[in-house]
Amino acid sequence: VSLATELPKAQRQALAQTVTAQYAAMGESVAQQVASLAIQAEYTAIGVDLNAIQRTSIFKTGGKMLLVALLVLLSAVGATLLSARISAGLARDVRQQLFEKVTTFSSAEINRFSTASLITRTSNDVQQVQQVVTLMLRMMIYAPIMGVGGIFYAVQKSASMSWIIAMAVLVLLCIMGLLFIFVMPKFKTLQKLVDRLNLVTRENVSGIMVSRAYNTQDFEAERFDGANRALAKTNLFVQRAMVVMMPFINLIMSGLMLLIIWFGAKEVSQATMQVGDMMAYMQYAMQVVMSFMFVAMMFIMLPRAAVSAERIAEVLEAENSIGDPKDPVQPSADPAVRGLIEFKDVSFRYPGAEKDALTDITFTAKPGEMTAVIGATGSGKSSLMNLILRFYDVTGGQVKVGGQDVRAMRQHDLRQLLGYVPQKSVLFTGTIAEPISLCAPELSEAPIYAAAGA
């Protein structure tokens, strides 16, 4: 400065203009760094202990960083626990609704969905939805905040290199879009194949004695192997598609870093950016790309969850073909009529069948008398029982119990009048006393022991 004051006025003005132009060409961070050197020299000249000031500043800043890190840790743990609790509660409620809905189904709805499919929808499909809800609660809030924050600070560091981030995000979205197009149809197939595998497994386990009796173990093993291989093949296609995506993502990340270093180095050489700012810009850019990757990964996982949600909704929205009337009637209180069963010109056809299983059936089963229905296999004996219990509704004619049409009574009231021993016995899990007292849980031990002894 002292030498500059000794120069002629014209030279001083020229020097001032040169310095001003060089300062204007500097980036803000570089200008601040140059200015800080001059300020540091002035503080040293007046005897200020800069080392003590720097140590104090480091401790304060470090303490704030540790506090923020602790808050981030607690927030992450809290978000994980909260998302897990919400998703688990949602899955519990959906399973409960599915179970309650299925218990109201008639035989027609059970046959429509199949037992194996209903089990898959209650377990596997609900689990798929639960997993996506967990990730959405954790990522769909965190990722946008991280992405917006990364873009904001990256633009602050260098707006001229923003095209690099935009190009990386665009390439990433294109890859995700292609993956979405090819994998989406497979997710629908995947759930159907799970249904098929559960069906074959259930049939083989429940009919294992029949399979052994007819020496068809090899045939059943091949049938299971076919269903198992089809599921494995589709799963492999989906997993391979996901695996192929990871190298492309790594390539995008590496290309992004290379471009930032290449163009950032030019700005550093031109004194418009510091090396530290370039490294910070690189971290912000990675945050932006990672946030878009998280969102894109969510949209890849959503299709399978969407398929599962559709299958769940299909069950919950299914209308029962058999329901209670709006104005139900009560059975007759007369003992002579209360146990009377009447069939009047009854015809019945199973859903989707081409011919009637029963045609113009008319008979009366009086209380206190034994009525036997005899016929060959497939003649419709079980169908008669199903109509009395209203597991199916007649397609023609009328079935009366206790002097009332079964369709005019509540199903609960109808079945309270009837005792039923199914052709195929079913024992629920529990003690021997529980199935004996299934319809009357208030029974004492004496009648239960008497029934078991009989």
C-alpha positions in Angstrom: 0.0 0.0 0.0 2.9 2.4 0.9 4.5 1.7 -2.5 1.2 2.3 -4.3 0.9 5.8 -2.7 4.3 6.8 -4.2 3.1 6.1 -7.7 1.9 8.8 -10.0 -1.8 9.5 -10.0 -2.5 7.9 -13.4 -0.7 4.7 -12.5 -2.5 4.6 -9.1 -5.8 4.9 -11.0 -4.8 2.2 -13.5 -3.7 -0.1 -10.6 -7.0 0.5 -8.8 -9.0 -0.4 -11.9 -7.0 -3.6 -12.4 -7.5 -4.7 -8.8 -11.2 -3.8 -9.0 -11.5 -5.9 -12.2 -9.7 -8.8 -10.6 -11.8 -8.6 -7.5 -15.0 -8.6 -9.6 -13.8 -11.6 -11.5 -13.3 -13.5 -8.3 -16.1 -15.7 -6.9 -17.6 -14.6 -3.7 -15.9 -17.3 -1.6 -12.5 -16.5 -3.2 -13.0 -12.8 -2.5 -13.9 -13.5 1.1 -10.8 -15.7 1.4 -8.5 -13.0 0.0 -10.1 -10.4 2.3 -9.8 -12.7 5.3 -6.0 -12.8 4.8 -5.8 -9.0 4.9 -8.0 -8.9 8.0 -5.9 -11.6 9.7 -2.8 -9.5 9.1 -4.4 -6.4 10.6 -5.5 -8.4 13.7 -2.0 -9.8 14.1 -0.6 -6.3 13.8 -2.7 -5.0 16.7 -1.8 -8.0 18.9 -5.0 -10.0 18.8 -4.6 -13.8 19.7 -6.2 -15.3 16.6 -5.4 -18.9 17.7 -7.5 -18.5 20.8 -10.4 -17.1 18.7 -10.1 -19.9 16.2 -10.1 -22.6 19.0 -13.2 -21.0 20.6 -14.9 -20.9 17.2 -14.0 -24.6 16.5 -15.3 -25.8 19.9 -18.6 -23.8 19.4 -19.1 -25.0 15.9 -18.1 -28.6 16.8 -20.5 -28.6 19.7 -23.4 -27.4 17.5 -22.5 -30.1 14.9 -22.5 -32.8 17.6 -25.9 -31.5 18.9 -27.4 -31.5 15.4 -26.0 -35.1 14.8 -27.6 -36.2 18.1 -30.9 -34.7 17.0 -30.6 -36.4 13.6 -30.0 -39.7 15.3 -32.9 -39.4 17.7 -35.2 -38.2 14.8 -34.1 -41.2 12.7 -34.8 -43.7 15.5 -38.1 -42.0 16.3 -39.1 -42.0 12.6 -38.2 -45.7 12.3 -40.2 -46.7 15.3 -43.1 -44.6 14.3 -43.2 -45.9 10.7 -42.9 -49.5 11.9 -45.7 -49.0 14.4 -48.0 -47.3 11.9 -47.4 -49.9 9.2 -47.8 -52.8 11.6 -51.0 -51.4 12.9 -52.3 -50.9 9.3 -51.4 -54.5 8.4 -53.1 -55.7 11.6 -56.3 -53.8 10.8 -56.4 -54.9 7.1 -55.9 -58.5 8.1 -58.7 -58.2 10.6 -61.0 -56.6 8.0 -60.1 -59.4 5.5 -60.8 -62.1 8.0 -64.1 -60.6 9.1 -65.1 -60.2 5.4 -64.2 -63.7 4.5 -66.2 -65.1 7.5 -69.3 -63.5 5.9 -68.7 -65.1 2.5 -71.0 -67.7 1.1 -69.7 -70.8 -0.6 -69.9 -69.0 -4.0 -67.5 -66.3 -2.9 -65.1 -68.9 -1.3 -65.1 -70.8 -4.6 -64.6 -67.6 -6.6 -61.5 -66.5 -4.8 -60.3 -70.0 -3.6 -59.0 -70.8 -0.2 -55.4 -70.6 -1.2 -55.8 -67.2 -2.8 -57.6 -65.9 0.3 -54.7 -67.1 2.5 -52.2 -65.4 0.2 -54.2 -62.1 0.2 -54.4 -62.2 4.0 -50.7 -62.9 4.5 -48.4 -62.1 1.6 -50.4 -59.3 0.0 -50.8 -57.5 3.3 -47.1 -57.9 4.0 -46.2 -56.3 0.6 -48.4 -53.3 1.5 -46.9 -53.1 5.0 -43.3 -53.0 3.7 -44.1 -50.2 1.2 -46.0 -48.1 3.8 -42.9 -48.4 6.1 -40.6 -47.2 3.4 -42.9 -44.5 2.3 -43.2 -43.0 5.8 -39.4 -43.1 6.1 -38.3 -42.1 2.6 -41.1 -40.0 1.0 -40.7 -37.3 3.6 -36.9 -37.6 4.1 -35.9 -37.8 0.4 -37.7 -34.6 -0.8 -36.3 -32.6 2.0 -32.8 -33.8 1.3 -33.2 -33.2 -2.4 -34.6 -29.7 -2.1 -31.9 -28.8 0.5 -29.2 -30.2 -1.7 -30.4 -28.3 -4.8 -30.6 -25.0 -2.8 -27.1 -25.2 -1.4 -25.6 -26.6 -4.6 -26.9 -23.6 -6.6 -25.5 -21.3 -3.9 -22.1 -22.8 -4.4 -22.2 -22.8 -8.2 -25.2 -22.1 -10.4 -23.2 -22.6 -13.6 -22.8 -26.3 -12.9 -26.4 -27.0 -12.1 -26.9 -28.7 -15.5 -24.7 -31.5 -14.3 -27.2 -32.4 -11.6 -30.1 -32.0 -13.9 -28.6 -34.3 -16.5 -27.8 -37.0 -13.8 -31.3 -36.9 -12.5 -32.8 -37.1 -16.0 -30.7 -40.2 -16.9 -31.6 -41.8 -13.5 -35.4 -41.2 -14.1 -35.1 -42.7 -17.6 -33.5 -45.8 -16.3 -36.2 -46.1 -13.6 -39.0 -45.6 -16.2 -37.7 -48.4 -18.4 -37.4 -50.7 -15.4 -40.9 -49.8 -14.4 -42.3 -50.6 -17.8 -40.7 -54.0 -18.0 -41.1 -55.1 -14.4 -44.7 -53.9 -13.7 -46.4 -56.8 -15.6 -44.3 -59.4 -13.7 -45.5 -58.2 -10.3 -49.1 -59.1 -11.2 -48.0 -62.5 -12.4 -45.9 -63.0 -9.3 -48.8 -62.8 -6.9 -50.9 -65.2 -9.0 -48.0 -67.7 -9.0 -47.9 -67.4 -5.2 -51.6 -68.3 -5.2 -50.9 -71.2 -7.4 -48.0 -72.5 -5.2 -50.2 -72.2 -2.1 -53.0 -74.0 -3.8 -50.8 -77.0 -4.8 -49.1 -77.1 -1.4 -52.5 -77.1 0.4 -53.9 -79.8 -1.8 -50.9 -82.0 -1.3 -50.7 -81.6 2.4 -54.5 -82.2 3.0 -54.6 -85.1 0.5 -51.3 -86.7 1.3 -53.0 -90.0 2.3 -54.8 -90.2 -1.0 -51.6 -89.5 -2.8 -49.8 -92.3 -1.0 -52.7 -94.7 -1.5 -52.6 -94.3 -5.2 -48.8 -94.0 -5.5 -49.0 -90.6 -7.1 -46.2 -89.0 -5.0 -44.0 -88.5 -8.1 -46.8 -86.9 -10.1 -47.6 -84.5 -7.2 -43.9 -83.7 -6.8 -43.7 -82.8 -10.5 -46.9 -80.6 -10.1 -45.4 -78.8 -7.1 -42.0 -78.5 -8.9 -43.8 -76.8 -11.9 -45.5 -74.3 -9.7 -42.4 -73.7 -7.7 -40.2 -73.2 -10.8 -42.6 -70.8 -12.4 -42.6 -68.7 -9.2 -38.8 -68.9 -9.0 -38.4 -67.9 -12.7 -40.5 -64.8 -12.3 -38.8 -63.9 -9.1 -35.4 -64.2 -10.7 -36.5 -61.9 -13.6 -37.6 -59.2 -11.1 -34.5 -59.6 -9.0 -32.2 -59.5 -12.0 -33.9 -56.3 -13.2 -33.3 -54.8 -9.8 -29.6 -56.0 -9.8 -29.0 -54.6 -13.3 -30.2 -51.2 -12.0 -27.4 -50.9 -9.4 -24.4 -50.8 -11.8 -26.2 -48.1 -13.8 -26.8 -46.1 -10.6 -23.1 -46.5 -9.7 -22.1 -45.4 -13.2 -24.3 -42.3 -12.9 -22.7 -41.5 -9.5 -19.2 -41.9 -10.8 -20.0 -39.9 -14.0 -21.5 -37.1 -11.8 -18.4 -36.9 -9.7 -16.1 -36.9 -12.7 -18.0 -34.0 -14.4 -18.1 -32.0 -11.2 -14.3 -32.4 -10.7 -13.6 -31.7 -14.4 -15.7 -28.5 -14.6 -15.0 -27.5 -11.0 -11.3 -27.7 -11.6 -11.6 -25.2 -14.4 -13.5 -22.8 -12.1 -10.9 -23.3 -9.4 -8.1 -22.4 -11.9 -10.0 -19.3 -12.9 -10.3 -18.3 -9.2 -14.1 -18.4 -9.3 -14.4 -21.3 -6.9 -12.4 -22.7 -4.1 -11.5 -26.4 -3.8 -13.5 -26.7 -0.6 -16.6 -25.3 -2.4 -16.1 -27.8 -5.2 -16.0 -30.7 -2.7 -19.1 -29.3 -0.9 -20.8 -29.0 -4.3 -20.0 -32.7 -5.0 -21.6 -33.7 -1.7 -24.7 -31.7 -2.4 -25.0 -33.1 -5.8 -24.8 -36.7 -4.4 -27.5 -35.8 -1.9 -29.8 -34.6 -4.8 -29.2 -37.7 -6.9 -29.6 -40.0 -3.9 -32.9 -38.4 -2.9 -34.2 -38.9 -6.5 -33.0 -42.5 -6.4 -34.9 -43.1 -3.1 -38.1 -41.7 -4.7 -37.6 -43.7 -7.9 -36.9 -46.9 -5.8 -40.2 -46.3 -4.1 -42.0 -46.0 -7.4 -40.4 -49.3 -8.4 -41.7 -51.0 -5.3 -45.1 -49.4 -5.5 -46.3 -51.6 -8.4 -46.1 -54.8 -6.5 -47.7 -53.2 -3.5 -50.4 -51.7 -5.8 -51.1 -55.2 -7.2 -51.4 -56.5 -3.7 -53.6 -53.6 -2.6 -55.9 -54.3 -5.6 -56.2 -57.9 -4.6 -57.0 -56.9 -1.0 -59.6 -54.4 -2.2 -61.2 -57.0 -4.4 -62.0 -59.1 -1.4 -63.1 -56.2 0.8 -65.3 -54.8 -1.9 -66.8 -58.1 -3.0 -70.6 -58.2 -2.5 -71.9 -61.3 -0.8 -74.3 -63.3 -3.0 -76.2 -64.3 0.2 -77.2 -61.6 2.7 -79.7 -61.0 5.4 -83.1 -59.4 4.4 -83.9 -55.8 5.5 -87.0 -57.0 7.3 -86.3 -60.5 8.6 -89.0 -62.8 9.8 -88.8 -65.1 12.8 -89.4 -68.9 12.6 -92.7 -70.2 14.0 -92.8 -70.9 17.8 -95.1 -73.9 17.3 -93.0 -77.0 18.1 -94.8 -78.9 15.3 -93.7 -76.4 12.7 -90.4 -75.2 14.2 -88.5 -78.3 13.0 -90.3 -78.6 9.7 -88.2 -78.6 6.5 -90.0 -78.1 3.2 -88.7 -78.1 -0.4 -91.1 -76.8 -3.0 -90.2 -77.1 -6.7 -86.6 -76.4 -5.9 -84.0 -76.0 -8.7 -80.4 -75.1 -8.1 -77.5 -74.4 -10.4 -73.9 -73.7 -9.2 -72.4 -70.4 -10.3 -70.9 -70.7 -13.8 -72.5 -74.2 -14.4 -74.3 -75.0 -17.6 -76.9 -77.4 -16.1 -78.9 -77.5 -12.9 -77.6 -79.7 -10.1 -81.1 -80.0 -8.7 -84.4 -79.8 -10.7 -88.0 -79.6 -9.3 -87.2 -81.1 -5.9 -90.3 -81.3 -3.6 -90.4 -83.1 -0.2 -91.1 -82.5 3.4 -89.0 -83.5 6.4 -91.2 -83.6 9.5 -89.9 -83.1 13.0 -89.5 -86.3 15.0 -89.1 -88.4 11.9 -86.0 -89.6 10.1 -85.7 -88.5 6.4 -83.0 -90.2 4.4 -81.8 -88.8 1.0 -80.1 -91.6 -1.0 -78.4 -91.2 -4.3 -75.2 -91.8 -6.3 -72.1 -89.7 -6.0 -72.8 -86.3 -7.6 -76.6 -86.7 -7.5 -77.0 -83.6 -5.3 -77.3 -84.8 -1.7 -74.7 -82.3 -0.4 -76.3 -79.6 -2.5 -79.6 -80.2 -0.6 -77.9 -79.7 2.7 -76.2 -76.5 1.5 -79.6 -75.1 0.5 -81.1 -75.9 3.9 -78.2 -74.1 5.7 -78.3 -71.4 3.0 -74.7 -71.8 2.0 -76.2 -71.3 -1.5 -79.5 -69.8 -2.5 -82.0 -71.7 -4.7 -82.2 -70.6 -8.4 -85.9 -71.7 -8.5 -88.5 -72.7 -6.0 -88.5 -72.3 -2.2 -86.8 -73.9 0.8 -88.7 -73.4 4.1 -87.5 -74.1 7.7 -89.8 -73.6 10.6 -92.6 -72.5 8.2 -90.5 -69.6 6.8 -88.6 -69.2 3.6 -84.9 -69.4 4.5 -84.2 -66.2 2.4 -86.6 -64.2 4.6 -84.7 -65.1 7.8 -81.5 -63.9 9.2 -78.7 -66.4 8.7 -77.9 -66.5 12.4 -81.6 -67.3 13.3 -81.8 -70.0 10.6 -78.7 -71.8 11.8 -79.7 -71.6 15.4 -82.6 -73.9 14.5 -80.3 -76.5 12.9 -77.8 -79.1 14.0 -75.3 -80.0 11.3 -72.7 -82.8 11.1 -70.6 -82.1 7.9 -69.5 -84.9 5.6 -65.9 -83.9 6.2 -65.0 -83.3 9.8 -63.1 -80.2 10.8 -61.4 -79.8 14.1 -60.2 -76.4 15.2 -57.0 -76.0 17.1 -57.5 -76.4 20.9 -58.5 -78.8 23.5 -61.1 -81.6 23.0 -63.6 -79.6 25.0 -63.5 -76.6 22.7 -64.9 -78.2 19.6 -67.5 -80.0 21.7 -68.7 -76.7 23.2 -68.2 -74.7 20.0 -71.8 -73.6 19.8 -72.3 -73.3 23.5 -69.1 -72.1 25.2 -71.0 -71.7 28.5 -71.4 -75.5 28.9 -70.0 -76.9 32.2 -67.7 -79.9 32.3 -70.4 -82.5 33.0 -72.2 -82.3 29.7 -68.9 -82.0 27.8 -67.6 -85.2 29.4 -70.9 -86.9 28.7 -70.8 -85.9 25.1 -67.2 -87.1 24.8 -68.0 -90.4 26.4 -70.9 -91.0 24.1 
